[in-house]
Amino acid sequence: MTQMFELEIMRLVGPVDLVTLGRLVLTMVLCGLIGLERSGHERASGFRPHILVGLGACLVTMAGAYGFPELTGERDALRVASYVVSGIGFMGAGAILRHGTTVRGLTTAATLWGCAGIGVTVATGLGWLAIFGTVLFLITLTVLEWLEARLNFGAPVSRLRIHLHDDNRAVGKALDALARLGAPVKRATVLPAAGTSALLDVELTRALTADQAPLLARQLLTLKKYVAQVDTAIAPLDEPADADEPEEAQGAEEVVPLNLSDEDLLKDLNDQENQQPTSRS
């Protein structure tokens, strides 16, 4: 009776193959390393999602390649795995966010797609190829990111850290205010802050001077309903251009021409919520 039960269990779960189990563990480790790097950038699709994508791709590939051994005749062992490559695109699309002209999540979407590739590669028995690919992934995400930041591909930039009150329209109001002030936004990232507030980290495409930064912060603070505090970090260009200097000297570094003189420029952004349409009798 016991032997029959054991045979039924073996028929149900199949034979235990330590090689396939080891491939799953290797996939978990490799994809976890990439997920840890993404988690360090405060991405929602971080550690565990990358592992789950890799394990899923590995399982699907091994099921297509080694499942149903009783079937005979010509069969495509990687037919199921081919659908992983296209299917993972739906998850990658969910990791990409767009706010105005700013697009975020492209790198995370690419790493999710790459983890699916790692899972497929490990499942086919090419573990060393997957390990080498993971190393290249991590070099691209860390070393090349550092190199890209050092090269900067242009003029120095300045950063603004805008502390927002708990309001679902605060981000849009702050970005609208920056557009009115003429501040060219390169990247805007919303981060969680204390309590229910939020932190808007804004990177400008060009540098602010030392006298522009406090004026810009003061303008943003006029949005009392939305903006609680503004921290500025100016780039190496920390001195205003002297009007008496030659034009060639002033053009050595391009300064943002901000509209900071009009103190009422952002006033209507605070008043819009209080204005109710008047009914006609």
C-alpha positions in Angstrom: 0.0 0.0 0.0 2.8 2.4 0.9 4.7 1.5 -2.2 1.7 2.2 -4.3 1.2 5.6 -2.6 4.8 6.5 -3.3 4.5 5.5 -6.9 1.4 7.7 -7.3 3.3 10.6 -5.7 6.2 10.1 -8.0 3.8 10.0 -11.0 2.2 13.2 -9.7 5.2 15.4 -9.0 7.7 13.6 -11.4 11.2 12.6 -10.7 13.5 14.8 -8.6 16.2 16.4 -10.7 18.8 18.3 -8.7 20.1 19.9 -11.9 16.9 21.6 -12.7 16.5 22.7 -9.0 20.0 24.1 -9.1 19.2 26.1 -12.2 16.2 27.7 -10.4 18.5 28.6 -7.5 21.1 30.1 -9.8 18.3 32.1 -11.6 17.1 33.4 -8.2 20.6 34.6 -7.2 21.5 36.3 -10.5 18.1 38.1 -10.9 18.2 39.0 -7.2 21.5 40.8 -7.7 20.0 42.9 -10.5 16.9 43.5 -8.4 19.0 44.7 -5.5 20.6 47.4 -7.7 17.1 48.6 -8.8 15.9 48.6 -5.2 18.8 51.0 -4.4 17.2 53.5 -6.8 13.9 53.3 -4.9 12.1 51.5 -7.7 8.9 49.7 -7.1 10.0 46.9 -9.5 13.0 46.0 -7.4 14.3 43.0 -5.6 11.4 40.5 -5.6 9.8 41.3 -8.9 13.1 40.7 -10.7 13.5 37.3 -9.0 9.9 36.4 -9.8 10.3 37.3 -13.5 13.5 35.3 -13.8 12.1 32.2 -12.0 9.0 32.3 -14.1 10.9 32.5 -17.3 13.2 29.6 -16.1 10.2 27.5 -15.2 8.4 28.1 -18.4 11.5 27.3 -20.5 12.2 24.0 -18.6 8.6 23.0 -18.8 8.6 23.4 -22.6 12.0 21.7 -23.0 11.7 18.8 -20.6 8.0 18.4 -20.0 5.8 15.6 -21.5 8.6 13.1 -22.1 6.1 10.6 -23.3 5.4 12.6 -26.4 7.3 11.3 -29.4 8.0 12.8 -32.8 9.4 16.2 -33.8 8.9 18.9 -31.2 10.3 22.5 -30.7 11.8 22.5 -27.2 12.0 26.3 -27.0 8.6 27.1 -28.5 7.2 28.0 -25.1 10.3 30.1 -24.2 9.9 32.2 -27.3 6.7 33.6 -25.8 8.5 34.8 -22.8 10.5 37.3 -24.9 7.4 39.0 -26.2 5.2 38.5 -23.1 7.5 40.2 -20.7 7.0 43.4 -22.6 3.7 43.9 -20.9 5.3 44.0 -17.5 8.1 46.3 -18.8 5.4 48.7 -20.1 3.9 48.8 -16.7 7.2 49.9 -15.2 7.5 52.9 -17.5 5.9 56.1 -16.3 5.5 59.4 -18.1 4.8 62.8 -16.6 4.8 65.5 -19.2 8.1 65.4 -21.1 9.7 63.2 -18.3 9.8 59.5 -18.8 10.9 57.2 -16.0 11.3 53.4 -15.7 12.9 52.6 -19.0 16.0 51.1 -17.2 13.9 49.1 -14.9 11.8 47.8 -17.8 15.0 46.8 -19.5 16.3 44.9 -16.5 13.0 43.0 -16.1 13.3 41.9 -19.7 17.0 41.0 -19.1 16.0 38.9 -16.1 13.6 37.0 -18.2 16.5 36.3 -20.6 18.7 35.2 -17.7 16.0 32.7 -16.6 15.7 31.3 -20.2 19.5 31.0 -20.5 19.9 29.2 -17.2 17.0 26.9 -18.0 18.7 25.8 -21.2 21.9 24.8 -19.3 24.0 27.8 -20.2 24.6 28.9 -16.6 28.1 30.4 -17.3 26.6 32.5 -20.1 23.9 33.8 -17.7 26.5 34.6 -15.0 28.6 36.6 -17.5 25.5 38.4 -18.7 24.6 39.3 -15.2 28.1 40.8 -14.6 27.7 42.9 -17.7 24.2 44.0 -16.6 25.6 45.1 -13.2 28.5 46.9 -14.9 26.1 48.8 -17.1 23.8 49.7 -14.2 26.6 50.9 -11.8 29.9 51.7 -13.5 28.5 53.1 -16.7 25.9 55.1 -14.7 28.8 56.7 -12.8 30.6 57.4 -16.1 27.5 58.9 -17.6 27.0 61.2 -14.7 30.7 62.3 -14.8 30.6 63.0 -18.6 27.2 64.8 -18.0 26.9 65.3 -21.8 26.5 69.1 -21.5 26.5 72.1 -19.2 26.4 71.8 -15.4 23.0 71.2 -13.9 21.2 72.3 -10.7 18.8 70.4 -8.5 15.7 71.4 -6.6 14.2 69.4 -3.8 10.6 70.6 -3.3 8.8 69.4 -0.2 5.1 69.1 -1.0 2.0 69.1 1.2 -0.5 66.2 1.1 -2.4 67.1 -2.1 -2.7 65.0 -5.2 -2.3 68.1 -7.4 0.8 69.4 -5.7 3.2 67.7 -8.2 1.4 69.2 -11.2 1.3 72.6 -9.6 5.0 72.6 -8.8 5.9 71.6 -12.4 3.5 74.1 -13.8 5.2 76.8 -11.7 8.7 75.8 -12.9 7.5 76.0 -16.5 6.1 79.5 -15.9 9.3 80.6 -14.3 11.3 79.4 -17.3 13.2 76.7 -15.4 14.1 73.9 -17.9 13.3 70.6 -16.2 15.5 67.6 -17.3 14.2 65.0 -14.8 11.5 65.1 -12.1 11.2 62.3 -9.6 8.5 62.0 -6.9 9.8 60.4 -3.7 7.9 59.5 -0.4 8.7 61.8 2.5 7.6 62.0 6.1 4.0 61.2 6.8 1.7 61.8 3.9 3.9 64.5 2.3 6.0 64.0 -0.8 9.4 65.1 -2.1 9.8 66.3 -5.7 13.4 65.9 -6.8 13.9 68.1 -9.9 17.1 68.2 -12.1 17.4 71.2 -14.4 19.0 71.1 -17.8 21.3 74.0 -17.1 23.0 75.7 -14.1 21.5 78.3 -11.7 23.7 81.1 -10.4 24.1 81.9 -6.8 21.6 84.8 -6.9 19.0 82.9 -9.0 18.6 79.9 -6.6 17.1 81.8 -3.6 14.8 83.9 -5.9 13.5 80.7 -7.5 12.9 79.1 -4.1 11.1 82.2 -2.9 8.8 82.1 -6.0 7.9 78.5 -5.4 7.2 79.1 -1.7 4.4 81.4 -2.8 2.4 78.2 -3.5 1.7 77.9 0.2 -1.0 75.3 -0.2 1.3 72.9 -2.1 4.9 73.8 -1.3 6.3 73.5 2.2 10.0 73.9 1.6 12.5 74.2 -1.2 16.1 73.0 -1.1 18.5 74.1 -3.9 21.8 72.6 -4.9 23.5 74.8 -7.5 26.1 73.5 -9.9 29.7 74.7 -10.1 28.5 77.8 -11.8 27.9 79.7 -8.6 28.6 83.3 -9.5 26.3 85.6 -11.6 27.7 86.8 -14.9 29.2 90.3 -14.8 27.5 92.7 -17.3 30.8 94.5 -17.9 32.7 91.3 -18.9 33.2 90.6 -22.6 30.4 88.6 -24.3 32.8 85.7 -25.0 33.5 85.4 -21.2 29.8 85.4 -20.4 29.1 82.7 -22.9 31.6 80.3 -21.3 28.7 78.8 -19.2 25.1 79.1 -20.2 22.8 80.5 -17.5 19.1 79.9 -17.3 17.2 83.1 -18.2 14.5 82.8 -15.4 11.4 85.0 -15.0 11.9 85.9 -11.4 10.9 89.6 -11.4 7.1 89.1 -11.4 6.0 88.4 -7.8 2.4 87.7 -8.9 3.3 85.2 -11.6 2.2 82.2 -9.6 -0.6 83.8 -7.6 -3.4 82.3 -9.7 -2.1 78.7 -9.0 -3.2 79.2 -5.4 -6.4 80.9 -6.2 -7.8 78.5 -8.9 -9.3 76.1 -6.3 -11.1 79.0 -4.5 -12.7 80.3 -7.6 -16.1 78.8 -8.1 -18.1 79.4 -11.4 -20.7 82.1 -10.8 -24.3 81.0 -11.6 -26.4 83.2 -13.7 -29.9 83.9 -12.5 
